[in-house]
Amino acid sequence: MLKKRSVSLSGHATSVALEPEFWAVLDAIAAERELSQAGLLAWIDQTRGRRPLASACRVLALGWTAGKNTV
């Protein structure tokens, strides 16, 4: 089941729906980078290019868990 979180990005309210496992990884990334959850989502939004936001979140989480931490 997906868990939805709401955030304001570039002055626009939006929400992102991801599996709880992805949110757990994203929360760990935010903590490691000393960012709030909203701050991490804003960074992902700014660096995602044309990729959908939810996809960019999943790719970051997968890369981080694989030890790449390159995104």
N, C-alpha and C positions, 0 to 999 in steps of 0.2 A: 504494500500500500504506500502511496506517495504522501509525503508531508510537505505542505505548502508554507512558504515563508514570504512575507511581504516586505518590500524595501522601496525606498525612493532613490532612483538612479537618474542622474542628470535632470533633476527636478520633476521627474515623472514617477508616479506610483506604479509599481509592477509587483508581480509575485513569481516565485520560482517553485516548482514542484519537483522534488527529488525523493528518492528512497532514503529512509532514515540512515542507512549505512553511509551514503554519500554525505549527508549532513554531518555525521560524526567525524568524517575525515576533514571536511571543510572547516569544521569548528577547531580541529587540531591544527590545521594550517594557519587559521586566523590567530590562534593563541601563540604559535611559534613565531609568527611575524608581528606579534603585538598589535594586531588589528582587531577591530570589532567585526562582528559578522557582517554588518552593513558595509564596513570599510573593505573587507575582502571581496564582497559581491561587487562593489563599485570598481575595484581594481580589475576583477575578472571582466566586467562590462567594458572597461576602457581598453582592454588588451585582447578581446576575443575576435576582433575582425568581423567577418560576416557570419560566424558560427552562432547558432542560437545560444542564448544564455545558459539554459539548462545543460546543453551539450558541453559548453565550455566549462561549466562547473564539474561535470563528470570527468572530462579529460584531465583537468587539473588534479582532481582527487585520485584518479588512476595513476597519473604520472608520479604524484607524491608518494603513494603507497608502493610504487615500484622502485622508489629510491632515486628517480630521475630528478624530481624537483626542478624541472627546467622551464616550466610555464610561468 
